[in-house]
Amino acid sequence: METVIGARPRQDTMTSGYDTVGQVIIHPTGVVQTLEKVDLQAARATLVARKDAIDAQIASMDADIATVIRLESGLTDADIADLMDSFVPWITAEAVSVGILRKHNDALYKCLQAHTTQADWTPDVVPALWLHVVPAGVIPDFVQPTGAHDAYQTGDQVIFEGGIWESLINANGWSPTAYPAGWTRIGDAL
């Protein structure tokens, strides 16, 4: 091996070319190396072994992620209420998958669409990406649905204008005053 004198190649690139003896490799460090067939085969075998080990690690991590998603999405409302403090907080720049749960501003949200989180896509701001999960026994305030993913279903209860209302229909996207036939008042809010 010999060192190239003069300007060094960019550190993020590697180029190669051939001569009459073997392959000349120019490394990002500026070192030129002539390799023969046996050297290339050994280097390839090393890279394949590393790739196999990395693929095995990725497969193991994918299995762990799948297990966590199954556990998180299989929790009951009572489980969620009891475990609220143990849920992972929502952060930016995280790749999230459908069904994953994240805590944000003391509320729990379930991911509806796989995406990478952004500062301006917080769960409380983008209901198309996140569904607010309400613990058992808690009647939430009415929030205007933005689509089928967060519409109220038959039996869902909400607090609206001082009363407790129950949805009489599935896919209910209206307030009790906008579509009274879709709701029944069952009592006063405390």
C-alpha positions as a Python dict, from the first residue, in 0.01 Angstrom:
ca = {
    (1, 'M'): (0, 0, 0),
    (2, 'E'): (110, 353, -62),
    (3, 'T'): (-22, 688, 50),
    (4, 'V'): (-144, 940, -205),
    (5, 'I'): (32, 1272, -168),
    (6, 'G'): (-165, 1588, -231),
    (7, 'A'): (-536, 1660, -212),
    (8, 'R'): (-740, 1398, -31),
    (9, 'P'): (-1064, 1268, -179),
    (10, 'R'): (-1392, 1363, -10),
    (11, 'Q'): (-1438, 1172, 315),
    (12, 'D'): (-1784, 1045, 222),
    (13, 'T'): (-1692, 879, -107),
    (14, 'M'): (-1496, 579, -225),
    (15, 'T'): (-1402, 526, -587),
    (16, 'S'): (-1249, 224, -754),
    (17, 'G'): (-1077, 148, -1081),
    (18, 'Y'): (-890, -141, -1238),
    (19, 'D'): (-529, -195, -1336),
    (20, 'T'): (-357, -496, -1499),
    (21, 'V'): (-284, -670, -1166),
    (22, 'G'): (-607, -634, -973),
    (23, 'Q'): (-850, -376, -852),
    (24, 'V'): (-724, -43, -726),
    (25, 'I'): (-930, 92, -439),
    (26, 'I'): (-903, 456, -339),
    (27, 'H'): (-1022, 481, 21),
    (28, 'P'): (-1174, 798, 168),
    (29, 'T'): (-863, 824, 386),
    (30, 'G'): (-647, 879, 77),
    (31, 'V'): (-484, 533, 82),
    (32, 'V'): (-450, 343, -246),
    (33, 'Q'): (-457, -35, -227),
    (34, 'T'): (-422, -297, -500),
    (35, 'L'): (-635, -602, -432),
    (36, 'E'): (-631, -939, -600),
    (37, 'K'): (-927, -1171, -653),
    (38, 'V'): (-873, -1363, -327),
    (39, 'D'): (-858, -1033, -131),
    (40, 'L'): (-1182, -916, -290),
    (41, 'Q'): (-1353, -1247, -210),
    (42, 'A'): (-1241, -1231, 154),
    (43, 'A'): (-1358, -869, 185),
    (44, 'R'): (-1693, -963, 33),
    (45, 'A'): (-1733, -1256, 274),
    (46, 'T'): (-1666, -1023, 568),
    (47, 'L'): (-1926, -775, 444),
    (48, 'V'): (-2183, -1051, 386),
    (49, 'A'): (-2127, -1179, 742),
    (50, 'R'): (-2175, -826, 878),
    (51, 'K'): (-2489, -783, 665),
    (52, 'D'): (-2631, -1113, 793),
    (53, 'A'): (-2563, -1009, 1154),
    (54, 'I'): (-2725, -668, 1095),
    (55, 'D'): (-3025, -831, 923),
    (56, 'A'): (-3064, -1062, 1226),
    (57, 'Q'): (-3052, -763, 1463),
    (58, 'I'): (-3311, -578, 1252),
    (59, 'A'): (-3538, -886, 1249),
    (60, 'S'): (-3507, -914, 1628),
    (61, 'M'): (-3591, -545, 1671),
    (62, 'D'): (-3888, -578, 1434),
    (63, 'A'): (-4018, -869, 1645),
    (64, 'D'): (-3976, -661, 1963),
    (65, 'I'): (-4160, -368, 1804),
    (66, 'A'): (-4442, -596, 1690),
    (67, 'T'): (-4474, -737, 2044),
    (68, 'V'): (-4490, -389, 2196),
    (69, 'I'): (-4753, -279, 1942),
    (70, 'R'): (-4964, -588, 2019),
    (71, 'L'): (-4934, -526, 2392),
    (72, 'E'): (-5013, -155, 2360),
    (73, 'S'): (-5312, -202, 2130),
    (74, 'G'): (-5453, -489, 2339),
    (75, 'L'): (-5489, -284, 2658),
    (76, 'T'): (-5829, -212, 2805),
    (77, 'D'): (-5932, 140, 2903),
    (78, 'A'): (-5883, 47, 3269),
    (79, 'D'): (-5530, -77, 3194),
    (80, 'I'): (-5452, 247, 3015),
    (81, 'A'): (-5575, 456, 3310),
    (82, 'D'): (-5364, 251, 3555),
    (83, 'L'): (-5052, 262, 3338),
    (84, 'M'): (-5068, 621, 3208),
    (85, 'D'): (-4737, 720, 3368),
    (86, 'S'): (-4555, 428, 3209),
    (87, 'F'): (-4641, 520, 2849),
    (88, 'V'): (-4370, 665, 2628),
    (89, 'P'): (-4398, 1041, 2577),
    (90, 'W'): (-4459, 1176, 2227),
    (91, 'I'): (-4141, 1324, 2073),
    (92, 'T'): (-4051, 1477, 1741),
    (93, 'A'): (-3862, 1291, 1465),
    (94, 'E'): (-3990, 948, 1572),
    (95, 'A'): (-4117, 699, 1314),
    (96, 'V'): (-4447, 573, 1457),
    (97, 'S'): (-4667, 292, 1331),
    (98, 'V'): (-5043, 242, 1341),
    (99, 'G'): (-5169, 144, 1685),
    (100, 'I'): (-4873, 271, 1885),
    (101, 'L'): (-4963, 470, 2197),
    (102, 'R'): (-4794, 792, 2306),
    (103, 'K'): (-4852, 1027, 2598),
    (104, 'H'): (-4878, 1400, 2519),
    (105, 'N'): (-4984, 1683, 2753),
    (106, 'D'): (-5114, 1434, 3016),
    (107, 'A'): (-5335, 1261, 2759),
    (108, 'L'): (-5291, 932, 2576),
    (109, 'Y'): (-5312, 907, 2197),
    (110, 'K'): (-5322, 614, 1956),
    (111, 'C'): (-5152, 650, 1617),
    (112, 'L'): (-5397, 620, 1326),
    (113, 'Q'): (-5149, 658, 1037),
    (114, 'A'): (-4784, 560, 1021),
    (115, 'H'): (-4565, 871, 995),
    (116, 'T'): (-4260, 1047, 1132),
    (117, 'T'): (-4355, 1293, 1403),
    (118, 'Q'): (-4301, 1665, 1352),
    (119, 'A'): (-4317, 1957, 1592),
    (120, 'D'): (-4624, 2098, 1416),
    (121, 'W'): (-4803, 1758, 1405),
    (122, 'T'): (-4865, 1706, 1776),
    (123, 'P'): (-5139, 1458, 1867),
    (124, 'D'): (-5368, 1729, 2002),
    (125, 'V'): (-5340, 1930, 1679),
    (126, 'V'): (-5365, 1662, 1407),
    (127, 'P'): (-5661, 1430, 1474),
    (128, 'A'): (-5614, 1262, 1135),
    (129, 'L'): (-5292, 1109, 1272),
    (130, 'W'): (-5381, 1056, 1639),
    (131, 'L'): (-5691, 942, 1828),
    (132, 'H'): (-5732, 1061, 2186),
    (133, 'V'): (-5777, 756, 2411),
    (134, 'V'): (-6015, 823, 2700),
    (135, 'P'): (-5975, 611, 3018),
    (136, 'A'): (-6270, 401, 3134),
    (137, 'G'): (-6526, 581, 3344),
    (138, 'V'): (-6438, 923, 3205),
    (139, 'I'): (-6694, 1103, 2990),
    (140, 'P'): (-6505, 1342, 2762),
    (141, 'D'): (-6616, 1681, 2640),
    (142, 'F'): (-6765, 1679, 2290),
    (143, 'V'): (-6499, 1742, 2026),
    (144, 'Q'): (-6612, 1801, 1668),
    (145, 'P'): (-6502, 1497, 1465),
    (146, 'T'): (-6286, 1565, 1161),
    (147, 'G'): (-6360, 1238, 981),
    (148, 'A'): (-6466, 876, 1013),
    (149, 'H'): (-6160, 791, 1223),
    (150, 'D'): (-6278, 1001, 1520),
    (151, 'A'): (-6657, 1003, 1470),
    (152, 'Y'): (-6870, 893, 1764),
    (153, 'Q'): (-7023, 545, 1765),
    (154, 'T'): (-7352, 419, 1908),
    (155, 'G'): (-7333, 435, 2287),
    (156, 'D'): (-7047, 686, 2305),
    (157, 'Q'): (-7111, 949, 2569),
    (158, 'V'): (-6997, 1311, 2574),
    (159, 'I'): (-7042, 1622, 2779),
    (160, 'F'): (-7200, 1897, 2570),
    (161, 'E'): (-7349, 2230, 2683),
    (162, 'G'): (-7391, 2118, 3045),
    (163, 'G'): (-7544, 1780, 2966),
    (164, 'I'): (-7434, 1422, 2915),
    (165, 'W'): (-7532, 1300, 2571),
    (166, 'E'): (-7521, 950, 2420),
    (167, 'S'): (-7481, 884, 2049),
    (168, 'L'): (-7769, 691, 1892),
    (169, 'I'): (-7590, 620, 1565),
    (170, 'N'): (-7255, 502, 1435),
    (171, 'A'): (-7023, 741, 1250),
    (172, 'N'): (-7184, 1036, 1427),
    (173, 'G'): (-6999, 1348, 1318),
    (174, 'W'): (-7251, 1605, 1443),
    (175, 'S'): (-7302, 1779, 1774),
    (176, 'P'): (-7626, 1723, 1966),
    (177, 'T'): (-7754, 2062, 1847),
    (178, 'A'): (-7649, 2013, 1484),
    (179, 'Y'): (-7824, 1673, 1456),
    (180, 'P'): (-8053, 1612, 1756),
    (181, 'A'): (-8182, 1281, 1611),
    (182, 'G'): (-7831, 1136, 1650),
    (183, 'W'): (-7816, 1197, 2026),
    (184, 'T'): (-8015, 1150, 2344),
    (185, 'R'): (-7959, 1351, 2661),
    (186, 'I'): (-7911, 1111, 2954),
    (187, 'G'): (-7840, 1358, 3233),
    (188, 'D'): (-7668, 1669, 3358),
    (189, 'A'): (-7293, 1705, 3366),
    (190, 'L'): (-7152, 1744, 3717),
}
